[in-house]
Amino acid sequence: MPLVTAQNGVRLERWIYRCLRCKAIRARDHAAAWTRETYELHGRMSSSYRTTYGEGSTPAPEVCCGRAMSGRPVQGRRTAERCGAKCANATGHDCECSCAGRNHGNAHTA
């Protein structure tokens, strides 16, 4: 499987964390390094993506009530809906507005 191309970059990724004990919400941005490799496999071009956060495959967790908080990255999808207070105060992981996740959960950032 010969490697044809490799691309690298860094993007800022918003994560929303929830404390399972007290239900507190936090939003945090993480620098995510990504690698895209394109290669030929069985006569067809194929791609694979890999994302890393510092030393591991997931960022260091937020801590609340003496425990690690549950967290996931925001899944943003750009739509025609204007971004507003609903997006800034969001507590979930899905964003469907004009910001595509960039402003999601801003009210919960530290």
Secondary structure, DSSP 8 states (H G I E B T S, - for coil): --EEEEEEEEEEEEEEEE-TTT--EEEEEEEEEEEEEEEEETTEEEEEEEEEBTTBSS----EETTEE-EEEE-EEEE-SS---HHHHT--SSEEEETTTTSSTTGGGB-
